[in-house]
Amino acid sequence: MKALILEGTKNIHIADIKTPDCDDAETLLEVSHCSICRTDAKMWAQGQRDLVLPRVLGHEICGRQPGSNKRFIVWPASACGNCLRCNSGVENLCDNIQIVGFHRDGGFAQYVKVPNDSLIEVPDNVPPEIACMTELMSSAINAIEQTDLRKNQKVLIFGGGPAGLMLGLVCKHFEANPIVVEKNPEKISLSIPFCKNGGIHISDVVPFSEFDIAINAAPDPITFTEGISKLNAGGKYCLFSGFTKNVNIPTDLLNEIHYRQLSVTGAYGSTKRQMERALNILENNVPTIRLLIHKIIDLESVPAVLPEILPGKTLKYVVSLGLT
């Protein structure tokens, strides 16, 4: 089969490899579409904590079993089911987690093998190029759940890329009031159609203080300092994106967290339950989600767009494997 393999830093190429063999606990999927995550570009450029090389990347997958018309998305994690994290319902933090596109081969290939219990059937009214973005929405849901978001709360989201916009849409679903802040005017221009359709306000400045929640969907550490300063007493800051530079947290900022009783939490990946919840929300927002697609490309075009995706200059590229 044809696959896109990452061998090392910026060493990625198309290769013909053996179609995976599956045991009784696994399913072979013929990949229809796999959207490109900024994390894929990061792994290409510099690696990632959970990445094991060589690797077929791609964790935002939609496909079908050969010979079947049923379509599935893939919860990309495989958890042990026995550790403390799994028994606490946060299997995305499993001690022995194996992630498709990180620890095991992913969806930038004609076929991918996945655990049987990672499959979630896609409704007929959700196109595959839209369905493959369920994983991104599920990660946004995970972040929102960490903040205990309530109706009518004001949410400050740093970053107008796909993740920030999806966070805004999830906030709207829960009847909160998100504001997305993006400094790059070109990215604002790209994001406006999505924001208009989703009823999300986007700005190049933080328009006021007194937010209940702040979330970073941008890797600049300044988003932490600014976000903390804009929170109400008792507010919450969620680290959704990792930082690209070392963070030097001044003592007065730590004291502000202390005296104003602020909370800081993280969010990484999602659970299968959150994937299922995301698919239900996505099903009701197909026209809006479609506006996240920058371009649909073939597998051979992926290496050329990774340098554009890495600095966050685009919305979502979706890879089509030609399956109809």
N, C-alpha and C positions, 0 to 999 in steps of 0.2 A: 504494500500500500504506500501511498505518498504521504509524507509527514514533514513537518518543519521542526528541525532539531537544534536546540541550543547546546553547543559543545563547551563553550566557555565565554568569557567576557567579549561581547560584540562578535561572537563567532556563531552565526546561525545560518542554516542552509536547508534546502529541500533535499530529502533523501528517500529512496525506496527501501522500506523496511518490512519485516514480516508482520502480517496481520496478527494482533494479539490472540493468544489462546486463553479461554476462560474456564475456570472451574465452576462447580455447582453454585457457588456463592456470588458469581459475577455474571454480568450481562455484556455482550458485545453490542455497541451502538454504532450505527452508521451516522456520522456527523453531518448535520445539515448546515448549521451555523454556529459560529463561536465568536463572540465579541471580544475585542482586545481591551484588557484592563491596563491602566497605567502601571500597575505592579508588574505586568508582563514586560513592559518597556524598561522598568527599573531592573528586573532580573537580567535582561539582555545587557544593560549598561554596566551594572555593578554587582549583580548577585542579590541574594536575599537570604535571610536567616534560615528559612525552611526549604530552600532550594537544594535539590540533589541533582548533580550533573552526571552524564548528559541527560537532557530532558526534552520531551515534547511539551511545550507550554500550552496554556489555554485552559481556563477553569470556568468560563461562562458559556456553557454548552447546551445546544438543543440538537436532538437527533432521534433516530428511530431504530428499532430492531430490524435487521435485514428480513425482508419479506413481509413486514407488517406496516400498516398505515398509522399505527399509534405513535404519537410523538411524545418525547420525554425531555425534561430538563434534568440536570444533575446537581444534587447537593454535593459540592466537591470534596467534602471531608469524609473520612472513614474513621470512626471512633471505636475504641475498644469495648465500650459498654460496661466496663467493670470498675474503672477508677473513680475516685471521689468526684471529679468534675462531671463525668458521665452520669453518675448516680444523683447529681445535683441538678441535672437538666441543662448543663452548659457544656455539651459534648464538643463544641467548637474549641474548647480549652483542654481537651483530652490529653493526658500525659503521653499517649502513644498514637497521636493523630497522624493520619496519612492523607495528604491533600492532592487531588488530581491537578496536574500541571505544576506541582511543586516536588512532592516525594515520588509520585508515580505519573506516568505519561498522560498528557491532557488532550485537548480537543483540536489542536492545530494539525489534524490528520484526518484521513478518510474514515478511520475507525478508532474507537477508544473503548477500553474495557473498564467497567465501573462496578462497584458493589451493587448487588440487587436492591438493597434497601436504601440506596442513594437516589433511586429513580422516582420522579414525580411526573405523572401524566399531565400533558398540556391540553387544555380545552381546545375544541376545534376552531373557536373564534379568535384565537391568539396566534398570529403568524409567527413562524420560527425565528425570524430576524428580530422580533420583539421579545419572544419568550426567552431567548438567550440572555437577556438583561435582567432576568429575575434575580440572579445572584447578587447583582449590584444593589437592587432594591432591598434584598434581604439583609445585606450588610448595613444599609441605612436604617432598617427596622431595628436591628440589634443595637445600633447607637442610640436610637430614640428610646428604646426600652431601658437602656442604662440610665437615662436621665429622668425616668418616671414622668414623662411629658403629660401635661393636663390640658384640657380644652381652654382656648383663649390665651395660653401663655405665649410670651414673645421670645422668639428663638433667633439668635444671631448665628449665621452660617458663613464661615470664611471660605471662599473659593467658589467660582462660578463654572467649574468643570462638571462633567457628568455626575460625580459623586455628590458635590454640593447641591446640584439641581435635584437629584433624586432625594436627598435629605429634605429639601424644601417641599417636594411633592408628598413625601410621607408625613411631614408636619401638617400639610393641608388636609390630608386624609384624616388625621386625628384632631382636626378643627383648631389647630394652633395657628400662630401668626409668624411665619418665617420671613426673615430678611436675609438675602444672599448678598455678601459683599465681595466684589471682584475688582481688583485694581487695573486689570488689563482691558483697555477699551475695545480691542478686537474680540476678546473673549466675551465681553458683555454683548457685543453685537451678535455673536453666534448664539448666545443664550437667550436673547430677548423673545424669539418665537415660542420657546418652551415655557418661559416664565409667563408670558401673556396667556398662553393656553391653560397653564396650571394655576393661574391666579397668584403668582409668586412675585414679590417685590425684589428687584435687584438694583444695587447701587454701587458706586465706586468709593463711597465713604460710609462709615458707620453713622447713621443719621441721628441717633440719640443714645442715651445710656439706659440703665434700668431694664436690662433683659433678664428673663428668668433662666435661660439656658444659652450657652455658647458652644459651638461645635466647629472644630477645624477640619475642613476638607481641602486644606492647602498645607504644604510642608514647611512653610516659613515660621520659625519660632516666634516671630513678632505677634503671630496670631494668638499665642498663649498669653503674652503680656497684655495685649489689647483686649482680648476676650475677658480676662479676669477683671480688668478695670471697668468693663461695661456691665458686669453682673449686679443684680440686686443682692442685698444681704440674703444669705441662704440659697443663692443660685448655684447652678451646676455647670461645669465645663467638661465636655467630652472630647477626648483625644481620639479622633477618627482616623486621621492621617499621621503617619510617623514624620518626624522632623528630619530634614536633610542636613542640618548643621547642629553642632553642639549647642546645648541650651544652658546659658548661665542665668540661673534664676536668682534675682537679687533678694536680699533679706526682706526689704519692705514689701515685696510681692508676696512672699511667704507669710508675712505678718498680716497682710490684707486677707489672705485665705483664712488665717486664724481668727482675726477679730470680727470678720463679717460672716464667719461660719459657712464658707463656700465649700463645695465638694468638687473633686476632680476624679473622673473615671476614664477608663479606656474602653475601646470597642474593637474587636478583631474578628473578622469573618462573621459567620452566622450559624444557627442551628438548623436542622431540617424543618422543625416547626416554623421557624421564621421564613424559610424558603417557601413553604406552603402558604403562609400568610401573605408573603410578597406576591406570589402568583395570583392570588385572589384580588389584591389591590391592582396589580398590573392589568388584569383582565378588564377592569373598569376604566382603565386610563390608556388604552392602546393608542389613540390619536396623539396624546401628549407625549408618550414614550417614544413614538416614532420620530418626534422632533429632536430627540437626542442623537439620532443617527447622522453622523457626518458623511459617511460614504460606506457602501458595501463593496468589498474588494475580494479578490481571489487569494488563495494561499500564497502564491508566488510573490504577491505584492507586500506581504507583511514586513519583511526586512526594511523596505524602503520607507515605511511610515513610522517605524519605531522611534527614529530621532525626532519626529514631529510630535509624537504622543508624549514622550518623556518630559519635556518642559511644560506640558499641559496646554498646548496651543490649539487643540481641537476638541470636538465632542467625541462621540463614539464611532470608531471604525468597527464594522462587523465583517467577519470573514465568512464567505459563502463557499461551501465545498461542492456546490453544483447539484446537490440532491433535491429533487422536486417531489 
